[in-house]
Amino acid sequence: MTRGLSAPVVLALGALYFIWGSTYYGMRLAFAELPQLLGSGFRFVIAGTILLLYLKSRGAAWPTRKEWLLAVPIGALMFVFGNGMVAITGRYIGSGIIAVVCATMPLWLAAIGRLFGERQTLGEWVAMLIGLAGVVILASGGELRAQPLMALAIVLAPVGWALGSILAKRWPLAPGLMSAATQMVGGGGVMMLAGVLLHNERPPVQVSGTALFAFAYLVVFGSLVGFSAYTYLLRNVRPTLAVSYAYVNPVLAVLIGASVGHETIAPEAWLASALIVTAVILAIRQRNAGKPAPKPAETPVNAKPASP
């Protein structure tokens, strides 16, 4: 299944599949006590700052003003509209419908990518649709209740993440992992500001050890390791493969919930798992899956080549 994929790509995919699959349960534990936007934004600011200082200590150049300015709106799209909407709506919408909506992100990525001149193969479309069907079946056994306003908010999550991912590939951001660091610091800062000004959130007076441990896990693994791996994949493989985690994560979330949270696995979850694994195999076996998607014919005048 990994034929044609380099070792770094395989490791990055594994990080996204297993780490981001576990963050569903981690977010449930952490943000049951912590403010959603303020806490989520602080999580990304901490992770981004750690990565920024580490890269600087290794001799990396400090990001330019332009690179910071471009990273902020991309980070806001991915974190405020992406993670933020998931954190807010998690108290009002069942996890099943959230998994379905978030699994549409690869389809949004393909649709928005076409507006920028990118094209997907037939096999990639088939893989995305099979994966989406698997997540729909997976969610069919859960609660499908949603308030209209919250339903609209969760729809914005995959759209914002997809648009941010497209712009991250095309805009001249800081090279390498410094791009991930600037996006996390910039987007996380906007997220914290939105939590205070728009959601009237404040730091909690007291937090349990369980919530703090879950928050630390989200900072180190969910943000620092996971988002760095995602940034690497966006620059080095085709979008279909980079976002295949959207189909795997709900399955892992169900398994983690069953083993750790003692939740019951519905029979349809096994059929959904088979479809999702099939979708991932199709995405990986696509010709040139391990290579970046071809650039459109016209390139912006001020754009610079993306750094690996």
C-alpha positions in Angstrom: 0.0 0.0 0.0 2.9 2.3 0.6 4.6 1.5 -2.7 6.0 4.8 -4.1 5.7 6.7 -0.9 8.8 7.9 0.9 9.5 7.1 4.6 8.7 10.7 5.7 5.4 10.6 3.9 4.4 7.3 5.6 5.4 8.6 9.0 3.5 11.9 8.4 0.4 9.9 7.3 0.6 7.7 10.3 0.8 10.7 12.6 -2.3 12.2 11.1 -4.2 8.9 11.1 -3.5 7.9 14.7 -2.9 11.2 16.5 -5.7 13.2 15.0 -8.0 10.2 15.4 -7.4 10.4 19.1 -7.9 14.1 19.5 -11.7 13.7 19.3 -11.6 12.1 22.8 -8.9 14.5 24.0 -11.0 17.5 23.0 -14.0 16.1 24.7 -12.0 15.8 28.0 -10.2 19.1 27.7 -13.0 21.4 26.6 -15.6 20.0 28.9 -13.9 22.4 31.4 -11.9 24.8 29.3 -13.3 27.6 27.1 -13.6 26.3 23.5 -12.1 29.1 21.4 -9.8 30.7 24.1 -8.5 27.3 25.1 -8.1 26.0 21.5 -6.4 29.2 20.4 -4.0 29.0 23.4 -3.2 25.4 22.5 -2.1 26.4 19.0 -0.1 29.5 20.2 1.8 27.3 22.7 2.6 24.7 20.0 3.5 27.2 17.4 5.8 29.1 19.7 7.6 25.9 20.7 8.1 25.0 17.1 9.2 28.5 16.2 11.8 28.6 18.9 13.1 25.1 18.1 13.5 25.9 14.4 15.2 29.2 15.2 17.6 27.4 17.5 18.4 25.1 14.6 19.5 28.0 12.4 16.2 28.7 10.5 15.6 32.2 9.3 13.1 34.3 11.2 9.9 34.7 9.1 9.6 38.0 7.2 6.8 40.4 7.9 5.1 39.3 4.6 5.2 35.7 5.7 3.6 36.5 9.0 0.9 38.6 7.4 0.0 35.8 5.0 0.1 33.1 7.7 -2.5 34.9 9.9 -5.5 34.7 7.6 -4.6 31.1 6.6 -4.3 30.2 10.3 -7.6 31.9 11.0 -9.4 29.9 8.3 -8.0 26.6 9.5 -8.3 27.1 13.3 -11.1 29.6 13.9 -13.5 28.3 11.2 -12.1 24.7 11.2 -11.2 23.7 14.8 -13.2 26.5 16.4 -16.5 25.6 14.9 -16.0 22.0 15.8 -15.2 22.9 19.4 -18.2 25.2 19.7 -20.8 23.0 18.1 -19.7 19.9 20.0 -22.0 20.8 22.9 -25.0 21.1 20.6 -24.6 18.6 17.8 -24.0 14.9 18.0 -20.6 13.6 17.3 -22.0 11.5 14.4 -23.2 14.5 12.3 -20.0 16.4 13.1 -18.0 13.4 11.7 -20.1 13.4 8.6 -19.7 17.1 8.0 -16.0 17.2 8.7 -15.5 14.3 6.3 -16.8 16.4 3.4 -13.6 18.5 3.7 -11.8 16.5 0.9 -14.7 17.2 -1.4 -14.6 21.0 -0.5 -10.8 20.8 -1.1 -11.4 19.4 -4.6 -14.2 21.9 -5.4 -12.2 24.9 -4.2 -9.1 23.6 -5.8 -10.8 23.6 -9.2 -11.3 27.3 -8.9 -7.6 27.7 -8.6 -6.8 25.5 -11.6 -6.2 22.2 -9.9 -7.7 19.0 -11.3 -8.5 15.7 -9.7 -8.3 12.3 -11.3 -11.4 10.0 -11.6 -9.7 7.6 -9.1 -9.3 10.4 -6.6 -13.0 11.4 -6.8 -14.0 7.7 -6.4 -11.8 7.5 -3.3 -13.3 10.6 -1.8 -16.9 9.5 -2.4 -16.3 6.0 -1.0 -14.6 7.5 2.1 -17.5 10.0 2.6 -20.0 7.1 2.2 -18.2 5.2 4.9 -18.3 8.1 7.4 -22.1 8.7 6.6 -22.7 5.0 7.5 -20.5 5.4 10.6 -22.6 8.4 11.7 -26.0 6.8 10.9 -26.0 5.0 14.3 -25.4 8.2 16.3 -27.5 11.2 17.1 -28.4 13.3 14.1 -29.9 16.2 15.9 -28.7 19.7 15.1 -29.9 23.2 15.8 -30.1 25.3 12.6 -27.5 27.9 13.7 -25.1 25.3 15.0 -25.6 23.2 11.8 -24.6 26.2 9.7 -21.6 26.8 12.0 -20.3 23.2 11.6 -20.7 23.4 7.8 -18.2 26.3 7.8 -15.6 24.1 9.5 -14.6 21.9 6.5 -15.0 24.9 4.1 -12.6 27.0 6.2 -10.1 24.2 6.6 -10.2 23.4 2.9 -9.8 27.0 1.8 -6.9 27.5 4.2 -5.2 24.4 3.0 -5.4 25.5 -0.7 -4.0 29.0 0.2 -1.2 27.4 2.3 -0.1 25.5 -0.8 -0.2 28.5 -3.1 0.9 31.6 -1.0 4.6 32.3 -0.4 4.7 31.3 3.3 7.8 30.7 5.4 9.8 27.7 4.2 9.4 24.2 5.7 8.0 23.7 9.2 8.3 27.4 9.9 5.1 27.7 7.8 3.3 25.5 10.3 4.7 27.6 13.3 3.6 30.9 11.9 0.1 29.6 11.0 -0.4 28.2 14.5 0.8 31.3 16.3 -1.1 33.7 14.0 -4.3 31.6 13.7 -4.2 30.7 17.4 -3.9 34.4 18.4 -6.9 35.3 16.2 -8.8 32.3 17.8 -8.1 33.6 21.3 -9.2 37.1 20.4 -12.4 35.7 18.9 -13.1 33.7 22.1 -12.7 36.8 24.3 -14.5 39.4 22.1 -17.2 37.3 20.3 -17.8 34.4 22.7 -17.1 36.3 26.0 -14.9 33.5 27.2 -12.6 33.8 30.2 -9.9 31.5 31.7 -11.4 29.0 34.2 -10.7 29.4 37.9 -10.1 25.7 38.5 -9.4 22.8 36.1 -9.1 19.1 36.9 -5.9 17.1 36.2 -7.7 15.1 33.6 -8.5 18.2 31.5 -5.0 19.6 31.9 -3.5 16.3 30.8 -5.8 16.2 27.8 -4.9 19.8 26.9 -1.2 19.0 27.1 -1.8 16.0 24.8 -3.5 18.3 22.3 -0.7 20.8 22.4 2.2 18.4 21.9 0.7 15.7 19.7 -2.5 17.2 18.2 -0.9 20.5 17.3 2.9 20.4 17.4 3.3 16.9 15.8 0.0 16.6 13.9 -0.2 20.0 12.2 3.5 19.9 11.3 2.9 16.5 9.6 -0.1 17.9 7.8 1.8 21.0 6.6 4.6 18.7 5.3 2.1 16.5 3.4 0.4 19.6 1.8 3.7 20.5 0.3 4.8 17.1 -0.8 1.9 14.9 -1.8 -1.4 15.2 -3.7 -4.3 16.8 -1.8 -6.4 13.6 -1.9 -3.7 11.7 0.0 -2.9 14.6 2.4 -6.6 14.8 3.5 -7.3 11.1 3.6 -7.1 11.4 7.4 -10.6 12.8 7.3 -11.9 9.3 6.6 -9.7 7.4 9.0 -10.0 9.6 12.1 -13.8 8.9 12.7 -13.1 5.2 12.7 -10.2 5.5 15.2 -12.4 7.9 17.3 -15.0 5.2 17.6 -12.5 2.5 18.5 -10.9 4.8 21.1 -14.3 5.7 22.5 -15.1 2.0 22.8 -11.8 1.0 24.5 -11.2 4.1 26.7 -14.7 5.5 27.2 -16.5 2.1 27.2 -18.8 3.2 24.3 -20.7 0.6 22.3 -19.6 0.0 18.7 -22.6 -0.3 16.4 -22.7 -3.0 13.7 -22.7 -0.5 10.9 -19.3 0.8 12.1 -17.6 -2.3 10.8 -19.1 -1.8 7.3 -18.1 1.9 7.5 -14.6 0.9 8.5 -14.2 -1.4 5.5 -15.3 1.4 3.1 -13.0 3.9 4.7 -10.0 1.6 4.5 -10.8 1.0 0.9 -10.9 4.8 0.2 -7.5 5.3 1.8 -6.0 2.4 -0.2 -7.4 3.9 -3.4 -6.1 7.3 -2.5 -2.6 6.0 -1.8 -2.5 3.8 -4.9 -3.3 6.6 -7.3 -0.6 7.3 -9.8 1.7 10.0 -8.5 -0.2 10.1 -5.2 3.1 10.7 -3.4 3.9 13.7 -5.5 2.6 17.2 -5.2 -0.4 18.1 -7.4 0.6 19.8 -10.6 0.5 23.6 -10.6 -1.8 25.5 -12.9 -0.4 27.0 -16.1 -0.3 30.5 -14.7 1.6 31.4 -11.6 1.2 34.6 -9.6 3.9 37.1 -10.4 5.0 37.5 -6.7 4.8 33.8 -5.8 7.9 31.9 -4.9 8.4 28.1 -5.2 7.1 26.1 -2.3 9.8 24.8 0.0 9.8 21.0 0.8 
